[in-house]
Amino acid sequence: MEGLSDKAAAVVRDSMEGLSEALRRHRELLTGLIEEGLDPGTLEKAVGGRSPAREGELRRALAEAIEVLEESRSAFKSKRLEALRKKLMQVLMAD
């Protein structure tokens, strides 16, 4: 991750890996549900239900990633990272 300190890059990389793992598990869940032939209503409930603990964990990870991006802003000028930071902030503030 060009322009980031090693520590900042590691934090961002860890956050991205955590999100990627969550998406992989979610995909496996959906695949299993579809293979079981569940009706669309049941599938929607399974997908739509959020675990408050997991949601809190994801919110904290997003907040941490935003904080790292904010702290590293003055160290370098990257329009892509600025756009990413703003997008993450919008997602976090959406609820």
N, CA and C atoms as a LAMMPS dump frame, in Angstrom:
ITEM: TIMESTEP
0
ITEM: NUMBER OF ATOMS
285
ITEM: BOX BOUNDS ff ff ff
-5.0000000000000000e+02 5.0000000000000000e+02
-5.0000000000000000e+02 5.0000000000000000e+02
-5.0000000000000000e+02 5.0000000000000000e+02
ITEM: ATOMS id mol type element x y z
1 1 1 N 0.843 -1.17 0
2 1 2 C 0 0 0
3 1 3 C 0.883 1.226 0
4 2 1 N 1.036 1.738 -1.158
5 2 2 C 1.975 2.815 -1.392
6 2 3 C 1.627 4.051 -0.581
7 3 1 N 2.637 4.626 0.046
8 3 2 C 2.457 5.85 0.792
9 3 3 C 2.106 5.659 2.253
10 4 1 N 1.721 4.462 2.666
11 4 2 C 1.36 4.206 4.056
12 4 3 C 2.579 3.737 4.835
13 5 1 N 2.627 4.083 6.111
14 5 2 C 3.674 3.531 6.959
15 5 3 C 3.416 2.032 7.093
16 6 1 N 4.424 1.299 7.501
17 6 2 C 4.278 -0.151 7.65
18 6 3 C 3.156 -0.493 8.623
19 7 1 N 3.07 0.248 9.728
20 7 2 C 2.043 -0.018 10.735
21 7 3 C 0.652 0.271 10.173
22 8 1 N 0.499 1.4 9.51
23 8 2 C -0.794 1.767 8.931
24 8 3 C -1.198 0.757 7.861
25 9 1 N -0.253 0.358 7.026
26 9 2 C -0.548 -0.614 5.977
27 9 3 C -0.978 -1.939 6.593
28 10 1 N -0.332 -2.342 7.682
29 10 2 C -0.689 -3.602 8.346
30 10 3 C -2.104 -3.536 8.92
31 11 1 N -2.459 -2.406 9.513
32 11 2 C -3.8 -2.252 10.083
33 11 3 C -4.857 -2.309 8.981
34 12 1 N -4.607 -1.591 7.888
35 12 2 C -5.55 -1.594 6.781
36 12 3 C -5.651 -2.996 6.173
37 13 1 N -4.503 -3.654 5.995
38 13 2 C -4.487 -5.007 5.428
39 13 3 C -5.262 -5.976 6.332
40 14 1 N -5.043 -5.893 7.655
41 14 2 C -5.756 -6.772 8.598
42 14 3 C -7.264 -6.531 8.535
43 15 1 N -7.646 -5.271 8.46
44 15 2 C -9.065 -4.935 8.363
45 15 3 C -9.672 -5.504 7.091
46 16 1 N -8.963 -5.351 5.983
47 16 2 C -9.451 -5.867 4.704
48 16 3 C -9.544 -7.387 4.725
49 17 1 N -8.563 -8.052 5.347
50 17 2 C -8.593 -9.509 5.436
51 17 3 C -9.774 -9.983 6.277
52 18 1 N -10.065 -9.262 7.358
53 18 2 C -11.205 -9.612 8.199
54 18 3 C -12.518 -9.492 7.444
55 19 1 N -12.656 -8.416 6.698
56 19 2 C -13.864 -8.224 5.901
57 19 3 C -13.974 -9.284 4.804
58 20 1 N -12.851 -9.619 4.204
59 20 2 C -12.837 -10.642 3.158
60 20 3 C -13.256 -11.993 3.728
61 21 1 N -12.774 -12.318 4.903
62 21 2 C -13.132 -13.579 5.549
63 21 3 C -14.622 -13.613 5.874
64 22 1 N -15.162 -12.494 6.343
65 22 2 C -16.593 -12.426 6.643
66 22 3 C -17.414 -12.644 5.377
67 23 1 N -16.985 -12.061 4.278
68 23 2 C -17.687 -12.257 3.01
69 23 3 C -17.612 -13.704 2.545
70 24 1 N -16.464 -14.353 2.732
71 24 2 C -16.31 -15.758 2.358
72 24 3 C -17.275 -16.632 3.154
73 25 1 N -17.355 -16.398 4.463
74 25 2 C -18.27 -17.176 5.313
75 25 3 C -19.72 -16.927 4.913
76 26 1 N -20.036 -15.686 4.593
77 26 2 C -21.398 -15.345 4.179
78 26 3 C -21.757 -16.057 2.872
79 27 1 N -20.819 -16.076 1.928
80 27 2 C -21.034 -16.761 0.653
81 27 3 C -21.273 -18.256 0.892
82 28 1 N -20.505 -18.863 1.796
83 28 2 C -20.694 -20.276 2.112
84 28 3 C -22.069 -20.523 2.735
85 29 1 N -22.494 -19.628 3.596
86 29 2 C -23.815 -19.745 4.207
87 29 3 C -24.903 -19.694 3.144
88 30 1 N -24.816 -18.709 2.265
89 30 2 C -25.821 -18.578 1.204
90 30 3 C -25.83 -19.791 0.282
91 31 1 N -24.657 -20.269 -0.073
92 31 2 C -24.565 -21.445 -0.94
93 31 3 C -25.23 -22.641 -0.275
94 32 1 N -24.954 -22.833 1
95 32 2 C -25.567 -23.935 1.732
96 32 3 C -27.077 -23.811 1.801
97 33 1 N -27.559 -22.61 2.051
98 33 2 C -29.003 -22.395 2.13
99 33 3 C -29.674 -22.645 0.785
100 34 1 N -29.049 -22.176 -0.274
101 34 2 C -29.613 -22.37 -1.614
102 34 3 C -29.618 -23.853 -1.978
103 35 1 N -28.537 -24.548 -1.66
104 35 2 C -28.459 -25.982 -1.971
105 35 3 C -29.503 -26.787 -1.205
106 36 1 N -29.899 -26.291 -0.044
107 36 2 C -30.931 -26.967 0.749
108 36 3 C -32.309 -26.746 0.157
109 37 1 N -32.403 -25.837 -0.811
110 37 2 C -33.682 -25.59 -1.461
111 37 3 C -34.659 -24.811 -0.604
112 38 1 N -34.147 -23.942 0.23
113 38 2 C -35.025 -23.155 1.086
114 38 3 C -35.828 -22.159 0.265
115 39 1 N -37.028 -21.889 0.72
116 39 2 C -37.873 -20.946 0
117 39 3 C -37.301 -19.527 0.141
118 40 1 N -37.625 -18.639 -0.782
119 40 2 C -37.065 -17.277 -0.769
120 40 3 C -37.31 -16.521 0.536
121 41 1 N -38.453 -16.731 1.177
122 41 2 C -38.734 -16.038 2.439
123 41 3 C -37.772 -16.441 3.54
124 42 1 N -37.514 -17.733 3.646
125 42 2 C -36.568 -18.225 4.651
126 42 3 C -35.162 -17.729 4.354
127 43 1 N -34.803 -17.753 3.079
128 43 2 C -33.482 -17.283 2.679
129 43 3 C -33.321 -15.8 3.008
130 44 1 N -34.355 -15.017 2.747
131 44 2 C -34.293 -13.583 3.03
132 44 3 C -34.115 -13.33 4.52
133 45 1 N -34.819 -14.105 5.366
134 45 2 C -34.674 -13.954 6.811
135 45 3 C -33.251 -14.294 7.251
136 46 1 N -32.691 -15.345 6.676
137 46 2 C -31.328 -15.754 7.041
138 46 3 C -30.319 -14.699 6.642
139 47 1 N -30.504 -14.102 5.483
140 47 2 C -29.565 -13.096 4.994
141 47 3 C -29.79 -11.763 5.69
142 48 1 N -31.043 -11.418 5.926
143 48 2 C -31.379 -10.115 6.487
144 48 3 C -31.085 -9.988 7.966
145 49 1 N -31.085 -11.112 8.685
146 49 2 C -30.833 -11.055 10.116
147 49 3 C -29.4 -10.653 10.421
148 50 1 N -29.255 -9.679 11.291
149 50 2 C -27.908 -9.229 11.665
150 50 3 C -27.64 -9.585 13.118
151 51 1 N -26.447 -10.029 13.357
152 51 2 C -26.014 -10.263 14.723
153 51 3 C -25.511 -8.938 15.286
154 52 1 N -26.098 -8.461 16.381
155 52 2 C -25.632 -7.196 16.955
156 52 3 C -24.144 -7.226 17.307
157 53 1 N -23.663 -8.36 17.793
158 53 2 C -22.244 -8.456 18.146
159 53 3 C -21.375 -8.341 16.9
160 54 1 N -21.77 -9.035 15.833
161 54 2 C -20.99 -8.991 14.59
162 54 3 C -21.043 -7.597 13.97
163 55 1 N -22.219 -6.982 14.014
164 55 2 C -22.347 -5.633 13.475
165 55 3 C -21.447 -4.666 14.24
166 56 1 N -21.401 -4.816 15.56
167 56 2 C -20.525 -3.968 16.365
168 56 3 C -19.063 -4.182 16.016
169 57 1 N -18.692 -5.433 15.795
170 57 2 C -17.316 -5.769 15.419
171 57 3 C -16.95 -5.123 14.077
172 58 1 N -17.863 -5.212 13.106
173 58 2 C -17.61 -4.611 11.797
174 58 3 C -17.542 -3.085 11.887
175 59 1 N -18.409 -2.493 12.715
176 59 2 C -18.38 -1.035 12.886
177 59 3 C -17.047 -0.583 13.497
178 60 1 N -16.572 -1.337 14.483
179 60 2 C -15.285 -0.988 15.112
180 60 3 C -14.141 -1.112 14.109
181 61 1 N -14.185 -2.153 13.272
182 61 2 C -13.14 -2.336 12.258
183 61 3 C -13.173 -1.192 11.249
184 62 1 N -14.372 -0.789 10.831
185 62 2 C -14.484 0.352 9.911
186 62 3 C -13.971 1.626 10.56
187 63 1 N -14.357 1.859 11.811
188 63 2 C -13.909 3.062 12.52
189 63 3 C -12.384 3.082 12.646
190 64 1 N -11.794 1.927 12.926
191 64 2 C -10.34 1.844 13.045
192 64 3 C -9.659 2.133 11.703
193 65 1 N -10.197 1.572 10.628
194 65 2 C -9.633 1.82 9.302
195 65 3 C -9.732 3.304 8.95
196 66 1 N -10.863 3.925 9.27
197 66 2 C -11.039 5.361 9.015
198 66 3 C -10.036 6.157 9.819
199 67 1 N -9.854 5.785 11.079
200 67 2 C -8.91 6.492 11.944
201 67 3 C -7.483 6.417 11.393
202 68 1 N -7.08 5.237 10.955
203 68 2 C -5.733 5.072 10.397
204 68 3 C -5.575 5.925 9.138
205 69 1 N -6.586 5.905 8.284
206 69 2 C -6.529 6.718 7.066
207 69 3 C -6.477 8.206 7.41
208 70 1 N -7.237 8.601 8.422
209 70 2 C -7.246 10.009 8.849
210 70 3 C -5.877 10.403 9.405
211 71 1 N -5.292 9.555 10.241
212 71 2 C -3.991 9.851 10.846
213 71 3 C -2.888 9.935 9.798
214 72 1 N -3.011 9.16 8.741
215 72 2 C -1.945 9.117 7.734
216 72 3 C -2.139 10.16 6.628
217 73 1 N -3.221 10.934 6.704
218 73 2 C -3.517 11.923 5.662
219 73 3 C -2.385 12.919 5.444
220 74 1 N -1.81 13.406 6.532
221 74 2 C -0.773 14.43 6.399
222 74 3 C 0.565 13.85 5.943
223 75 1 N 0.739 12.543 6.081
224 75 2 C 2.007 11.918 5.707
225 75 3 C 2.154 11.8 4.192
226 76 1 N 1.054 11.79 3.494
227 76 2 C 1.099 11.672 2.038
228 76 3 C -0.218 12.176 1.467
229 77 1 N -0.204 12.47 0.212
230 77 2 C -1.409 12.959 -0.474
231 77 3 C -1.842 11.911 -1.485
232 78 1 N -2.894 11.175 -1.156
233 78 2 C -3.409 10.153 -2.053
234 78 3 C -4.904 10.371 -2.23
235 79 1 N -5.299 10.703 -3.423
236 79 2 C -6.715 10.936 -3.704
237 79 3 C -7.53 9.653 -3.534
238 80 1 N -6.935 8.517 -3.876
239 80 2 C -7.646 7.238 -3.745
240 80 3 C -7.908 6.899 -2.28
241 81 1 N -6.909 7.107 -1.424
242 81 2 C -7.119 6.813 -0.005
243 81 3 C -8.079 7.816 0.627
244 82 1 N -8.031 9.054 0.171
245 82 2 C -8.985 10.048 0.672
246 82 3 C -10.409 9.641 0.282
247 83 1 N -10.582 9.201 -0.958
248 83 2 C -11.897 8.766 -1.423
249 83 3 C -12.359 7.538 -0.632
250 84 1 N -11.439 6.617 -0.37
251 84 2 C -11.773 5.43 0.409
252 84 3 C -12.203 5.819 1.816
253 85 1 N -11.448 6.717 2.446
254 85 2 C -11.78 7.175 3.794
255 85 3 C -13.178 7.783 3.823
256 86 1 N -13.48 8.632 2.854
257 86 2 C -14.789 9.272 2.8
258 86 3 C -15.906 8.253 2.579
259 87 1 N -15.646 7.28 1.719
260 87 2 C -16.645 6.244 1.452
261 87 3 C -16.906 5.409 2.702
262 88 1 N -15.836 5.03 3.405
263 88 2 C -15.997 4.265 4.637
264 88 3 C -16.772 5.065 5.681
265 89 1 N -16.501 6.362 5.771
266 89 2 C -17.224 7.211 6.714
267 89 3 C -18.706 7.253 6.368
268 90 1 N -19.018 7.347 5.084
269 90 2 C -20.435 7.36 4.675
270 90 3 C -21.126 6.057 5.04
271 91 1 N -20.44 4.951 4.81
272 91 2 C -21.024 3.643 5.149
273 91 3 C -21.257 3.548 6.645
274 92 1 N -20.292 3.984 7.429
275 92 2 C -20.395 3.908 8.872
276 92 3 C -21.513 4.805 9.401
277 93 1 N -21.71 5.953 8.777
278 93 2 C -22.719 6.913 9.226
279 93 3 C -24.109 6.606 8.666
280 94 1 N -24.233 5.667 7.747
281 94 2 C -25.492 5.394 7.048
282 94 3 C -26.595 4.931 7.984
283 95 1 N -26.266 4.227 9.04
284 95 2 C -27.317 3.695 9.937
285 95 3 C -27.721 4.676 10.966
